[in-house]
C-alpha cells in the first residue's frame, strides 16, 4: 500500500532545510496539513509561512502537531533534540527525508541526479527543460531555481525529477528510471570513512536503476557499474569520446554558445546564459536527459537559453562595466576549481579576488591540501573563519591553517565585520564569494555596498 495515501497531517523537524522545504511544499500542494520546527527564521521559512505552513523556532514539544500521521526529520538534527526524542518515544511514525522521497518516487517515472557536486544545477536545468518545453514534471530541487523562485513544483504528469543526495547514503532509497552521476570526488568522509566507500556507494546507487533504465554518467567517473538490464551513456565537456559532448564552444557577450554531439547527431547553437564551464557540462547532462525523453531539439534549445540559473550557483549579484560580484555554493576543492576556471573563462584579463568560507572542520581537515592548491589559482584570497554547521571544533583545524599552507602572496583571514570594511574600499572589478555556510548573509551585505559605490 502507498504510505502517502493515509497522511492527513505531517510534521517536519528541520523544515527550513532546502530538501525538507521542498517536501513540505509537496505535501502542502496535496492538501495535507503541514507544520514544523527549525532553529532560525530564514527567507525560505518566511516563504513557507506565506504559503500557509505553520512553523516555530523553539525546541518545544508543546508546539508539535500531536495529530501528525508522519514526523519527518533531517540527519542534521542533533540526537539530543527534545522534539525528535519525544516523537520517537511516543509512537509517532518518525522517518527521514529520504524515506519520504522513496514513497514519492517509488511509483513514479523518476529522474534522479546524483554527484558530489554539480547535482543541484543539473537537477534544476533538467526540471526547467521539462517544464519550459511542456513535457511536465514534479521537481524536488536542492536549490532555488531563479526562473521560478522555488525549489519545488508539481504537475499532473507522474514524472519526478529529484536531486539524489549522497549525504547519509540517502540516495540509496531511490529507484530511478534515469540516473545521472555528475561527480564522485571524496566528500562526506565523516559518513563514508574512505574515498573507496564513496565510490562503492555510487555503484550501489546505479544498482537501484529500474530494469531497462538509463545511466548517464560523467566521463571519467570511475566506479563499479553493473550494466545488466540498463543502458549506459557518458557525457562531458570537450570529451570527444563521450556519448554526449560539447563542441565548437565560444564566449559571446558573456554567454556560452556551443554544439552538443549526441548518439543521433548534433544539436547546434545551444546558448547558455550562465557562467562557468562546469555549467556547460551540467547543461550537456540535462540535454542528454531531455533527448532520452524524446523532447524536440528546438524546445530544448529554447529552454536552455531561458534558464536563469540557481540561487548561489555562479549567481551574478552585481554585473556592471566596473564591478562583478559572483556568489557560489562551492565548498569542495573540485567545486572551487570549477568556479575559478569558469570565472577565468569569462574574465581572462581581470584580477580575481576569492572570498571563501570553509564549511565543516572535518571537510577542511580532509581536503586541506586540495583547498590550498586550488585557492592559489586566484589572484587574492580572503578567508572567513570555518563555518562549523553540525560539528565541534577540531584542534589545529582553522582558516589560518589553510592560509599557512598556501603559496599565494596576497592572502588573509578576516572576520565578517572586517570583510564589510574591506568591501567599502574595494577597487577590484571581479570578486567571487563562495561557501556553503552563512556567507550568503555577507554576500547580500557586500552586494549592497558594491551597488552604492
N, C-alpha and C positions, 0 to 999 in steps of 0.2 A: 504494500500500500504506500502511496506517496505521502510522506510525512507533512508536506506543505498544506494538504487539504484541510487539516484539523486545526491550523494555527489561527486563533482569534486575536490573541494579544501576544506581543513579542517584546522582550526587554534586552537592551544591549548594554553591556559593561565595557566602556571604551568606545562609545558611539561616534566620537569625533574623529576617529582614525579614517584614513582615506578609503580603506577597504570596507570597514564596518559601516561607514555612512552610505556607501553605495547599496549595501544590503538593506539598511534602514529605509532608504528611498524606494527600493524594490517593494518591500512589504507595505509601505505607505500607499503605493500605487495600486496594491492589491486589496485595499480596504481593510487591512489588518490594523489594530490599534498598536502603535509603535511608541516606545518611550525608552529612556536610557540615562546613563551616567557618563560623564567624562570629567577629567581632572580640572581642565580650564576652558573657559569660553574661547572660541575662535570664530573667524569669519565663516567657517564651514558649519559649526554648530549654530551660529546665528541663522544661516540659511535653512537648516533643518527645522529650527523652531518656527520660522516663517512658513514652512511647508506643513505645519500642524503637528510636529513631533514634540512631545514634552521631554525636556532634558533638565537635569540638575547637576550641580558641580561639587557636591559634598558626598563623601563616602558614608552614606546614611541608609541603613536597612529599612527605615520607616518610609523612605521615598521609593522603594522598589514597587513595581506594579505587581501586586500579590496575585492578580488574575492571569499572569503571564503563562502561556502554554509552553513557551520555549524561552530560555535565557541564553544569549549568545555572548561570548567573551573573546577577547583577543589575547594572544600569548604575552603581549606587552604588559598586561595587568599583573601586579605582584601577587605572589601566592598568599600573602597576608591580608589581602583586600577583604574588608568586612562583608561587603555586599556579595562578593563571589562566594565566600565561605558560607554565608547564610543560605544562599540559593542551593549550594551543594548539600548542605546539612538538612535541608527542609524539603527534599523530594522533588525539586524542580528539575525539569529536563534541561540540563546545562550542557551546552555544546560549544565547540569552537566555530569560528567563522568558516573554516574550511569544510566543516560538516554540512553547513547550510548551503555552501556552494555546490557540494556534492548532490544535495537534494534537488537544487535548481537545475543543474546541468545534466543529471543522470538520464533524464528522459527528453533532452533537447538535442538538436544538432549543434554541437559545441565546437567552437574555435578557441583553443587555449594557447596563449603565447607566454612562453617561459624564457628565462635567461637571467644571469646575474646582473646584466644591465641591458638597456635598450627595450625592455619589455613594455614599459608604460607608453612610450611614444609609439611603438609598433602596434600595440593594442588599440590605442586611440586613433591612429591612422586607419587601421583596418575597420574599426567600428564606424568611423566617419565615412569611409568609402562606401560601406554597405548602406549607411543612412542616406548619404547625399545622392547615391545612384538610384535609390528607390528599392534596393534589394530588401532592406529591413533587417533589424536585429535588436536584441536586448543586449545592452552594453554594461559591463561591470569593469570600470577603469581604476587604475592606481594613481590617477592624477586628474586634474580638472581640465577638460577639453576646452580650449579657448573659443572654439566655434559656438559652443552651446552653454558654457559656464557651469558645467556639471560633470560628475563622474559616473552618472547612471542615466540611461533612458530605456524605455520599454517599447515594445512593438508586438502586434498580434502574431507575427511570424515566430514559430518555435525555433528560433536560431539565437544562440548565445555567444557573444564574444567576451572572453574573460581573461584577465591578467592572471597567470598561473605563478603564484609566489612560492619560491623555494624556501623561504624562511620557515622554520619549524616543520619542514617537509610537507607543507600544506598542499602543494601541487599534486602530491601522490593520491589525493582523494578525487581527482578529476578523471573523466574518461572521455577524451576529446575525439571528434571525428577528424579534425585537422589540428595538428600541433605544430608550433614553431618553437625553435630553440635559437635564441639570439646570441648567447654567450655562456661560457661555463668556466669563468675565471674563479679562482679560490675566493670565497666570501662566506660570511656567516660561519667561520670556523669555530665559534663558540657553540654552534649547534652540531656541526659535522665533524669537527676534530682535525681532519686532514683534507687536503685537496683531492685525494683519491676518493674519499667518501662523497664529496660534492659531485664528482663525475659519475659515481655509481648511482646517486640519486637521480641525476638527469637521465641515465639509462633506464631507470625504473619508471620515470615519468613517461618516456616514449613507449614503454611496455603497456601503458594504460590506453594507448590509442585503440579505438574500436576496430574490429575486423574490417578490412577493406578501406581503412582510413589513410590519411596522408600525413607524413612528416616533412616539414620544410625546415632544414637546419642551416645555420650559417656555415659557409665553407671554412674548414679549419677547426670547428668544434669537435674535439676528439673525445668521444666516449663510446662505450659499448652499446650497440644497437642490434636488436633482433628484428630483422626486416621481414619476418614471416607475416603474411596477410596484411601488409601495408605498403604503400607507395612512398618512396624516399626521394626527395629532391634537395638540392643545395641552392644557396643564394649568396651573393657577395657583391661588394663594391669593387669594381675593376678586377674581378676574378673571371678570366675568360673561360675557365673550365667549369664554372658553376652553372647549374641548370637555369638559374635566373641571375643575370648580372648586368651592371650598367656599362654603357659605352658612350663615347663622344661627349664627355662631361664638359660643360662650360659654366663660368660665372657671368651672369648677365644682369646688370642693375641690382646687384645684391641678392639675386636668386640663382638657383641651380637649374640648368637646362641639360637634359640628358636623355638617352635612349635606354630601354630595357630589353635585353635579349632574353627570350624565353623559349621553351621547347617547341612552340608552334610558330616562332618567327621573331619579329622585333616590334616593340611599341616605341614609336618615335616621338621626340619632342615633348617629354614629360617635364613640367615646370613644378619645382618645389620652392615655395616662398618661405623657407625655414632654414636657418643657418646650421652649419655642421655637416661635414662629410659623412659622419656616422648616421645622420638623419637621411642622407641619400640612400644609405644601406638599409636603414629601417623602412624607408618607403619602398624599396625593392622587395622586401619581405611582404609588406602589406599588399603590393601589387600582385605578387605571386599567389597570395590567398584569393584575391579578387578574381584573377584569371582562372584559378582552380574551380571557383564557384560559377564560372561562365558569365561573369559580368562583362558587358561590352567595353572595348578598349577606350572608346571616346568618353564614356561615362566615368571610367576610372581616371582618365587624364583630367577631366573637369573637376572631379572630387579632389585629387591630389593638389591641383592648382588652388583650390579653395580652402585647403587645410591651413588653419592659423596656428597650429601647434598645441602644446600642452603647457599649462602654467608650470613655471620653474624647469622647463626643458628647453635650453637655448632660447630663453624668452627675452626679447628686447624690452627693457624697461625704459630706456632712453635711446633714441636713434635720431640724431641730428647731424648736421655737417660738422659740428665741432665736438660732439660728445656722444659716446656709445656706452651704454651700461647693459651688460648681459647677465641674466640670472639663470643659474642651472643647479639642478639637484645632485650633481656629481659628488659621490662620496667614496669612490673606489679608485685606485690608481688608473685602471683602464678607462674609466669614465672621464677622469680628469684629462687623460692623454687625448681622448677623442674630442673633448671640449676645446682644449688648447689647439689641436690640429685644425678643428673647424673654424676657430677664430682666425688662425693664421691664413687659412684659405681665402677668407673674405677680406682680411685687413693685413696683407703681407708686408706692408711698409710702415705700419704703425707700432709704436711701443705698446706692449700689453702688460697691464697690472692685474695680477691674480690675487683676489682676496678669498681665502679658504678657511672654512671652519671644519676641522676634523670631527668625525662622528663615531663615537664609541671608543673607549680606551682599548678594548680588545682588538678592534679592527686597526687602530693606529699602531698598536704593537705588532700585529701580524703582518701588516702591509707597509711598515715604516720605510724599508728600502725602496719600495716602489713609489711611495709618495715623494720621497726626497728626489729621486731620479726624474720624475715627471714634472715636479714643480720647478726644477732647474731649467725647464724649457720656456718658462715665462721670462719677461724682462725684469719684473719686480714682483715680489711676493709679500703679502701681508697675511699673517696667520692670526686667527682668533683662537682663544682657548678651546680645548676639546669639549664638544657637547656630549655629556655622559649618557643621555637617554635613560635606559633601564639599569645602567651599570654603576658600580662603585669604582673609585679611582684605583689605578694600578701604579705602584711605586715606580717612579722614574719615567713614566709614560706621559709626556706633556707635549704641547706645541713647541716648547723650547728644545725638546729632544729632536724633533723634526728639523727645526731651524739649524741646530748644530751640525746635522749631517748633510746639509745642502751645500753645494759649491757656488751657488749664485751669490753675487756680491750684494745686490740690493734686496734685503730681506729683513723682516722684523715681526715680532709678536705684538699685537695691540689688544687692548680692551675694546669693547663695543663703543664705549664713550669716546675713547681716543680716535677710533675709526671715523666717527662723525666729524670730529675736528679736522682730521686729515681730508675728508671729503670736501669740506668747506673751502679748502685751499688747493684742491687738486687741479693740476694743469694738463694731465694726460688724457688723451682722447678716448682710448679703449680700456675700459675697466670691466673685469669679469669677476662676479661673485658666485661662489659655489659652496655647496654643503647641504646636508640633509637634516640639520638640527633646527635651531631657531634663528638662523642667519636671515631667513626671509623677512623677519621684522626689521633687521638692519637695512636690508635691501630697499624696503619701502621708504625708510628714512633717508638713505643715500639718494634714492630717486628724487625725492622731494628737494633735497639740497641741490642736486645737479640741475633740476629744472628751473631753479631760482638763480643760478649763476649767470 
